[in-house]
């Protein structure tokens, strides 16, 4: 029996964005339905916060020079891998609170797997082109509508059960020791980062043969059905 795969993402993470399509390929290759969860990162707590204007000028910042170095390298690194997949990745103008858009993710997940994937595609693509205010409830509603989600009751869910579900989930995730995205969990084995995808494929295939090393392989369509 193929193990269940849980995947934890944050829509404001460039690395989660880059990993999305290659992670989808796991569903196609192994005939599984991934169990997706939001992990809402508190980036400002360890990398500080900043805001830039439309031309990229910093207009507000509490980052140290070392924090700026870390942020700039992270986006440089992410853009290299985004370019290999033909993805547009524009650095956000500020550190976003993604909890609202993640409550939308939980709402979409509760309806249908295909609606969740369509919502994830809509949010990721637009956010990384700087076209999406993920802190605006009306924007989140629009993304759910585009994904084909039923909207009746969403705003009540957002203010009540959805917020509670999201916040409880974050506490549970942190208590498990999941600290970044994308995080993959199979049979209680935790894999952090897209570079572990070859090993994750090996694990899903039954751990047959030698365990592969981690690598930033681009999983091309013609490789998607290999197990």
N, C-alpha and C positions, 0 to 999 in steps of 0.2 A: 504494500500500500504506500502510495506517495505521501510523504509527510506534509503537514499543513505549514504554509509559509505566511508569517506575519511580516508586514513592512510598515515602518514608521517614517513619516515624512513631515516636512514643514514647507509650505508653499513659498516662504521667503528664503529658502535655502537654495543657492545655485547648484549645489551638488545633488540635492534631491531632484531638481529639475533635469539635470543632465542624465541622471540614472533612470528616469521614468520609462522611456521607451525600451531600454534594455531589460528593465524589470518586467514590463508587459510581455516581453518575449518568453519569459519563464512560464507564464500562463499558457501560451500557445505551444511551447515545446513539451510541457509535462501534463497538459490537460487539467490544470489546477485553477482554483479561484482564490486569488490572494486576499488575505484579510488585512485591509488597510487601516492604519490609525494615524491621527495627527499627533505630532510631538511639537508643542509650541515652545520654541527656543527663546530664552531670555538673553539675546546676544549682547545687549547693552551691559549686562552684569559683568562680562569678562572682556569685551572689546570696546566699551564705551559707546557713546552715541554721537551722531553728527547729522547735519542736514546740508544738502547742496541745492543750488538753484538750477534752472533749466539749462544753463551752459556749463554746469559742473563745478561752479565756484562754491567753496565751503562758506556757508553763512552762519553756521552754528556748530560748535564741537566741544566736547569735554574729553577727547581722546588724547592720550599721551603719544609722543613720537613712536614708541614701540608698538602701541596699539594700531597706529596708522600703518606702520610697516606690515603688520600681520594682516590687516584688512586688505591692503593693496595687493599683497602677494596672493591672498585667497582668491580675489577676483581675477587676477592675472592667470592663476592656475586654472580656475573654473572656465575662463574664456578659451583657453587653449583646447580643452576637451569639448566645449560647446562647439567650437569651430569645426572640429573633426566630424561632428554630426550635423553640421549646417544649421545650428540653432542660434537665434539671436539672444544675447544675454547683456542687458544694460543694467549697470549697477543701480540699485534703488536710491532714491533721493534722501531717505532717512531709514532708521531702524523701525520697522513696522511691528505693530502688535497684530499677530496673525490669528488671535483666538477667535475672532468673529468669523473669518473665512473658514476656520477649522470647525466651528459649530455647523456651518453650512456643509462641510464635508461629512460630518456625522449624520446630518439630515439626509443627504444624498445617499449615503451608505445604507440607511435604514429603508430605502425604497427599492433600489435595484443596483446590482453590481455594474451594469452598463451605464446607468445614470451617474454613479460615482466616478467612473472613468471619464465620462464626457465632461463632468464638472471639473475634474482634476486637469484635463486637457485645456479647458477654457481658462481656468484660473492661471495655470502655469504660463501658458503662451502669452496672455495679455499682461500679466504682472511683470514678466521679464522683458517686455517691451515698454515698460513704464506707462501702461495704459489702464492700470487698475488701482483704485483706492480700496484696499482690502479692509480698511477700517470703516467703510461706509456700508450700512445695512442695505441700502438700495442697490448698491453695486453687487453685493452678495446675492441678493434676490434675483438680479438680472442674470448672474452666472447660473444659478439654479434653474431659471427659466430656459436658458439656452441649452442646458443639459437635459431638459425634458422632465424636470422634477415637478411633482405636485407641490404647490406653494401654500395651500390652505393650512393654516395653523403654524406656519414657520415662525412668524414674528413672536407668537406666544411661546413657542418652543425656545427661541433664541433668548428670551428674557427669563425663562424659567428652567424647565427640565434640561434644555440643551446646554445652557451655561453650567448647570450643576454637573451634568454628565462630562462635559469637557474638563472642568476643573478637577473633578475626582479622578478622571483618567490621567491627567498630568501628574498628580501626586502618585498614582499607582506606577506610572512609567518611571518616574524618578526613583521610586523605592526599589524598582527592579534593576536600577543601574544603567538604564539606557540614557545616553548622554548626548547623542548627536544623530544627524540624519544624512543619508538614509541608513536605518538600522534594520537588519533582516534577522528574524528569529525562526529557527527550525528545530523541533525536538529539544527545546530549551537551550539550544546552541545559538549564541549571539554573534552576528557578523556585522561589523560597522564599516560602512563605506562601499561605494560602487566598485572599488578595486577587488572586492571579495566575490564578485559575481561568478568567476570561473569555479571557485570553491563551492559556492551555493548551488550551482548547476550540478556539480559532482555529488553533493549531498542529496539533492533531490532525485538524482539518478540511482541512489542506493549505495553511494560511497564505494563504487566498484573501481578497482585499479588504484594507482597511486594518486594521492591527493595533490591537486595542482597548487602551484604557488599563486599568491595574489598578483593581479595584473590589471591594468587599465585597458583591457581588450575592448574593442568596439565589436559588439555582437551584430553581425550583419544578417540580413534576412535569410540568406542561404545557409546560415549556421543555426538558425533558430530552432530547427527540428532535431538537432543533435542532443543526445542525452548521454 
